[in-house]
Amino acid sequence: MTVTPDLQLSTAPTIGAPRQASPDLLRSVFRRHAAGVAVITAHGERPVGFTATSLNSVAAEPPMISFGVGTTSSSWPVVAEAEHIGVHILGEHQQELAATFARSGADRFGGSTRWSVGPEGVPVLDGVLAWLVCRVVARVPAGDHRIVIAQAVAGDPDGVGRPLLYHHGRFNALRD
């Protein structure tokens, strides 16, 4: 390879000045990360649920997922004891449902939420793009959260529509 004098190779990265790690830094960075929107449900004395953007596929064999949940969340006491949880992939038509399950103090299973009792007694939301019922296999401490790892036992991938995304603090739809 021949390098001509006109070609200048830059070895300096084009990044901003680094900031000390903090909760604000992490939130600022992840506002730029587009994520799918899911609702996690469980049933104890009453059904509980919350909006999650931390859902991940962990393994295909056996089929396993993970998500994070804050230990101060009103859903945590039920999720902490639940043998099974529901995972619901929301469609772009479900921004209001996502907001309801994200809002502290909301009546998440009130009149505007359509749901039924699914396999293992888990609340299953109607009209979602896809859902799974999973058996919880681990709850891993991670700061003020727990990472829940669960194995799928039943589900339905055949909902209609396009996925709902979360980006820069707002629910969004895919663009064509």
PyMOL commands that set and color helices and strands:
alter all, ss='L'
color gray80, all
select helices_A, chain A and resi 23-30+76-81+92-102+119-121
alter helices_A, ss='H'
color red, helices_A
select strands_A, chain A and resi 35-36+38-43+47-52+56-59+64-70+84-89+115-117+123-125+130-142+145-156+164-167+170-173
alter strands_A, ss='S'
color yellow, strands_A
deselect
rebuild
show_as cartoon
